[in-house]
Amino acid sequence: MGLSEVSPEEIARARKIVPIVTVQNRYNFDDRKWENTLKYCEQEGLGFMPWAPVGGMRGLKSDALEATAKAKNATVYQVAIAWLLQRSPVMLPIPGTSSVKHLEENVAASKVKLTADEMKALGG
Ligand SMILES: NC(=O)c1ccc[n+]([C@@H]2O[C@H](COP(=O)([O-])OP(=O)(O)OC[C@H]3O[C@@H](n4cnc5c(N)ncnc54)[C@H](OP(=O)(O)O)[C@@H]3O)[C@@H](O)[C@H]2O)c1
């Protein structure tokens, strides 16, 4: 089963009842509130599928993202997705889009590789 919007304690409680394989909490470049749940998923080998991975309806606005995007000849959304993918080996982002152009752009983000310095500039 998968769980959504849960703390490590809640996942641990649920796992006593049923096997849990994935967790979906809100998480993106601008919203790292569930960092502790991400770390728990990493330690326990559970998939973490962030919802609103590119900021949802609000989108993403950040000088750091824009600067990195410019330096990489990529878009802000691509850098935000690349950042998520490099943030954790259990991260499984599924950005929502109604546009083929954005879908292609988002898939191509998997080819954007951020250096250790770039990750540091983006807050790790
Ligand atoms: N578990 C939960 O509680 C929960 C809650 C909410 C959502 N979800 C799920 O999480 C998934 C994603 O969340 P979400 O759709 O709310 O948020 P999201 O993927 O962060 O953002 C979607 C928005 O970003 C825009 N967008 C995507 N790619 C873009 C790009 N390359 N350039 C510019 N704009 C771009 C889309 O506009 P365009 O259409 O114009 O591309 C859309 O407005 C969905 O599958 C959803 O069902 C789960």
The ligand as an ORCA input file, in Angstrom:
! r2SCAN-3c Opt
* xyz 0 1
  N      -1.423     12.824     -2.520
  C      -1.971     14.007     -2.565
  O      -2.490     14.491     -1.568
  C      -1.938     14.788     -3.818
  C      -2.367     16.109     -3.837
  C      -2.278     16.829     -5.020
  C      -1.767     16.213     -6.163
  N      -1.364     14.923     -6.126
  C      -0.792     14.279     -7.339
  O       0.534     14.740     -7.567
  C       0.843     14.776     -8.956
  C       1.461     16.102     -9.369
  O       0.937     17.165     -8.635
  P       0.327     18.479     -9.264
  O      -0.115     18.219    -10.661
  O      -0.648     19.044     -8.313
  O       1.565     19.467     -9.214
  P       2.857     19.719    -10.121
  O       3.155     18.529    -10.958
  O       3.903     20.234     -9.194
  O       2.436     20.985    -10.998
  C       1.558     20.927    -12.075
  C       1.541     22.339    -12.663
  O       2.843     22.663    -13.143
  C       2.768     23.081    -14.487
  N       3.942     22.560    -15.202
  C       4.358     21.283    -15.262
  N       5.479     21.165    -15.990
  C       5.779     22.423    -16.404
  C       6.813     22.983    -17.200
  N       7.788     22.220    -17.725
  N       6.819     24.326    -17.436
  C       5.853     25.126    -16.900
  N       4.830     24.650    -16.139
  C       4.796     23.316    -15.890
  C       1.489     22.517    -15.040
  O       0.989     23.382    -16.025
  P       0.767     22.879    -17.549
  O      -0.428     21.970    -17.510
  O       0.566     24.158    -18.294
  O       2.012     22.147    -17.959
  C       0.577     22.493    -13.797
  O      -0.070     23.744    -13.639
  C      -0.477     14.520     -9.675
  O      -0.395     13.212    -10.179
  C      -1.548     14.634     -8.589
  O      -2.625     13.752     -8.777
  C      -1.428     14.212     -4.987
*
